[in-house]
Amino acid sequence: MLRNAWIIPLLPGLGFVAVLLFGKRLPRKGAELAVATVGASFVLSCIAAVQWIQRVDDHSGKEAVGGFGRALLPTQEGGVTAVERGFTWWQNSNVKFGVGIHIDGLAVMMLFMVTLVSFLVHVYSTRYMQGDRRYTHYFALLNLFTASMLLLVVADNTLMLLVAWELVGVCSFVLIGHWWEEKPNSDAAVKAFLTTRTGDVGLMIGVIVLFFAAGTFNIAVINAKALDGGIGHTLLVVSAACLLIGIIGKSGQFPLHTWLPDAMAGPTPVSALIHAATMVVAGVYLGARLYPVFFRGFSIGDGGLNAMALIGGVTIIIGAVLAFVQRDIKKVLAYSTISQLGYMVMALGVGAWVAAIFHLFTHAFFKSLLFLGAGSVSESGSHHSFDMKGDMGGLRRYMPITFVTFVIGSLALAGIFPLAGFWSKDEILVTAGQTGYDAFLYVGLIGAFLTAAYMTRCVYLTFFGEFRGHGEPHESPPTLTVPLIVLAAASVGAGFLNAEAFGIEKFRDWFEAGVSLPTLEHAEFDTVKAVISVTIAVIGIGIAAYLWFQREELGPFRGFTQRNAAARAGYRFLENKYYLDDLYEKVIVGGIKGPVARASYWINQNIIDGVVNAIGRGTAIAARETYDVIDQKVVDGAVNGLAETTGETGGLLRYVQSGRVQRYALTLFAAVGALSLALWLVY
Amino acid sequence: MDWFDSWGVTLAVFLPAAGMVVVLAIPKAQERALKVTTLATTLATLAVGIAMLARFDYDRTGVLQFQVNKSWIDVINSRYHMGVDGISLPLLLMTMLITVMCVIYTWDHFPDPRTPKAFLALILLLETGMNGTFCAQDLILFFIFFELVLLPMFFMIGVWGGPNREYASIKFFLFTLFGSALMLLSFLALFFLSDPQTFDIPRLAAQGGGGIVASTQNLIFVGMFLGFAIKVPMFPFHTWLPDAHTEAPTVGSVLLAAVLLKLGTYGFIRIALPILPQAAHDWAPWIGLLAVIGIIYGALCCLAQRDMKRLIAFSSVAHMGFVMLGIATLTNFGINAAIFGMVAHGLITGMLFFIAGSVQERYDTREISRLGGLLVQAPRLGWILGFCAMASLGLPGLAGFWGEFPAVLSAYDPAAGISQVTFRVYMVVAAVGTVLAAGYLLWMFQRVAFGTVKTEFEGAHVHDVHWPEWIAWTPLLIGIVVLGIYPNLIFRITDGAVTNLAHGMATAIG
């Protein structure tokens, strides 16, 4: 299966075409086809994962596994090699562009994670989207998205990665705008596309620079050259910086994170799949995939401050803080996603590669669990509302499964032992401490505190207190709850793959294998730090619980923002999302769309075109004067070239007006034709 | 099939003209016969094109094939020299395809005043001009075809155009004629300065400007530049384009965008670059500058538009900027990208103009603010618009990307001796242009297709895509996807010829 991993993205790709073409005629409107193709991909991904794990385990016994892949690329330390396969896709002046797959531990892990979440989301959607206006379209696009994401994962070169990257972007655009009848939804879709595309400028230039620096798009070669000094440092710095801009755009990092909360306008399963578990981690994946470029470009090994760690660190805090002021449960989760993506990017920035992708892995489960949980609440509890303060509250009594799984997801997110989030977040923090990035260790701890607190608030508002909505809330049907249970199980269990405390390092062994990486420090489990981080999370939960549970809405702080001017200003600052949206939408976009565009067009119409018209008019006047003064009065009778031109123009006009042009045209062209023919025959 | 090798090009060029003669002979009243004749002629021409594609020797794409070289006007040593190589073949085929689709689209959509005979005859004449330009290997021949194109388009805009058609058509005509005059002057200069005196393009290219003083070369180049740049059109010579597009009937707009603009860029690649390599080299940074200004400026003007067609017209300025950027690098990579971009732009922008025409036909307006909810009333038309908008903004996997991205890529590393720093700045500016492109296309799509139907059109019966539209559009849509997935289809044809060209230029510069 490893050599044939290209089938994994192909299946949903075919599914997309089939659902689009025949979906409406099928008994279940194409959903069955979509679910089946993704399910098959999931099964194949599992097989690939098992084979990969066997390969890694075999290798730890023997020295080399030869002849498995067609082209075996040696990685560092003579470890397990990635499986590569490809062919020339197109060629342009002796530069070949390949299409191929590169399967290593990272890719296998991603294949498994993406297909699993996607499959569950597909299943969930069959019920959640029931009766939707564009049910078939929805499934077709979900399939296309999955195919593109998988393509991005298996791509063996940066160009293919760029292609897949843009394709997931366009799927995201259409799915966010799924209910495009309402303006806010289509606005959100356009905003998401444009913001990520702004980041893509960086990606595009980064890919180009790397292409010329390494002489190829092939990722393995680029990585190898970055590691052994085959690419100059300046070029690495430039390309790392450019690619980072791409990551910032796609993975919702500060300052381009603003599209992600708006993207919640899409259907909830889409938020779970695309805007939590998969597409938004594409940026992190890019960072992990081309890690040598970033590692060397940003000199991560030196322990100095670098842009990647900084961006990640800032994003952790600004995302988490905004999660406190949201009324909309999905927006809480969206800001939480931004914050958690910040952890991953920061982890890459401090040299914690394994920790970063481990967190990517665990986060996918508990965050999609939380989103699907929110979807379940809106479906059966709050009458399709996501307003926690207005339409929820007390739902734990009516929706026990949703409640329990949601709490598991929240605890995992908060990093409570022994759930998945604990292990991965802990690993990030420990590695940051060990590689000399102490400052980021503290940032991570503050983030952990904030995370625990805002999730407590969110759980409280949704499931505790009195029910504030209307109608009769009840538990969701199994199609919705079974995916929740599966994801809850993964949120509990996934962390044990790399439970350093118990000496388990399976995740690292399996998924670091075959990836070309610089020599990295590996986290040693540190009980003290683990205890500190859990304690901090518990304190976060405790304080939040005190504020919301005990004293019902903020206790002594209730009305604080009304009493205290500074607090009010702070709250308004948060409510306005640091005014970044205003800056982007009103100042930058508004400026370009408004004054700048209008000014350009004004210049076009009045200056550039003005010159053209003036020349035209001037010539006409000059010609008339020539005719009147020189021709008629001075030369009288002699035919003047310029005047003739004017006359002809007038003549043509008259023909146009009188509608006799056809005859004129035909005569003219018959004449031209006859003349050419005659000339040809004569000579 | 030997006769085909010597007659193929002549057939491809003059078959439409012959069809025009037949159309003229058919009485006005027999509309069906007129249509069938025109369609049959364009289809036959396309068949010739396909036969050429089949018999083309892909191992020798750099060599002129189906060559005819007969004496024509001996006094000035101008010969009937025609032929096709890897640079012209894709463009020729695209032209033939688009023309057929235009005829099919017109089937039920004759613009007012409804005079099918004249309209169809002009389309055929236009095709002769277009095909001829792509095949001519003699400057005089090239010039004649280049100018021949002007007249039918002038009448199309002037007779069947919108309310402001007179101004637009005369502006179009005079503006391009002005460029052509200077171009002709340059051609004559080349003739007199070449040794032996000739108008033959391959022979002039072989001389590569040898024997002409550098300053003279630069002057001659400027003349040609103006002729071609106006046609492209490059900033700041583009102002005829929005007016011509806005006023032209749908089919006119399609042909104008898909083919006529390419005559300019083709002229650069076929004539200006190989014949005057040193001058091209000297002017390259300036051409690149105008190209990237065009990318940003065209996009900004797009954002200010209220009329769908005018917006698409300005988007052509931006897109042709990418093409010209690729050409300005003077690398085989960039020129390959440029040719791909030309074909892709032809298919995609051609489609966009078709759609704009269909929207206007249904709503009787192209005012973006009055439209909305196209997806509600005509979902298929709406999604096709969305698809083409995506293709136009350079979505990978569709044709537009392979014109745009490699052009940007090539700017990183222009030909030897051209300032790398300058072109790298251009690269970044061009890349930023892709964001603006996404902006204007998506906003247009959002306002036209998303949302709900505006009150004025509520309850209006809007027909979704009907059959002539399907037939006319399907091949183009397939082309956009197929070229997007397998760009090698074109690169394989152009590469050999372009490599020859770049090599020749490099040798001439030394």
Interface residues (C-beta under 8 A of the other chain):
Chain A: W89 W90 Q91 N92 S93 N94 V95 L162 V163 A164 E166 L167 V170 F173 G177 W180 E181 E182 K183 S186 D187 A189 V190 F193 L194 R197 T198 D200 V201 M204 I205 I208 V209 F211 F212 V589 I592 K593 V596 A597 R598 S600 Y601 N604 I608 D609 V612 G616 T649 L652 L653 V656 Q657 G659 V661 Q662 A665 L666 L668 F669 V672 G673 S676 L679 W680 Y683
Chain B: A17 M20 L24 K70 S71 W72 I73 D74 Y80 P113 T115 K117 A118 A121 L122 L125 I144 L148 L151 P152 F154 F155 G158 V159 R165 E166 S169 I170 K171 F173 L174 F175 P236 T239 W240 Y297 L300 C301 C302 L303 A304 Q305 T331 N332 F333 N336 A337 G373 L375 V376 M390 L395 P396 G397 F401 F405 P406 V408 L409 Y412 D413 M427 V428 A431 V432 T434 V435 L436 A438 G439 L442 W443 Q446 A449 F450 G451 T452 Y486 P487 N488 F491 R492 D495 V498 T499 A502
